[in-house]
């Protein structure tokens, strides 16, 4: 009598499982963006327009923590102040450096500013940074956070142009 291996009946089943497993891929999550939930639109209708000003679109941030929201807020400030952003690497000596904490409510309105490190030698810079932040409101609404308190460092050149540490191009 000829020897029959016990695994022979399982061979087609094992080949089928192997084929299914081989067809699976494990692509990083960043390559397959998730669709936005239907209940939270990324953009809402334009805000009421004041005569002579362009319409403002209120955006929504899908950040899940203050550090991620800081990226959205910095990009928003840059978009609102594109002519005031220092292009390229900053020079070695800056006029002022300040660390500002900003509280943003669920609608993107600035509720509170708190200086962690104010450039007290340049009170005009403190006032201008506060004016710039308040004028940039409404910020992207922190949909997943409700409200958010984020911190960013302002790198200020004597010309009045600046970079935020979050989006800085470095310093010589």
Secondary structure as UniProt FT lines:
FT   TURN            6..7
FT   HELIX           8..10
FT   HELIX           11..23
FT   HELIX           29..31
FT   TURN            38..39
FT   STRAND          43..46
FT   TURN            51..52
FT   STRAND          57..61
FT   HELIX           66..80
FT   HELIX           82..84
FT   STRAND          96..104
FT   TURN            106..107
FT   STRAND          110..117
FT   TURN            120..121
FT   HELIX           123..136
FT   STRAND          141..142
FT   TURN            143..145
FT   STRAND          148..156
FT   TURN            158..159
FT   STRAND          162..164
FT   HELIX           165..167
//
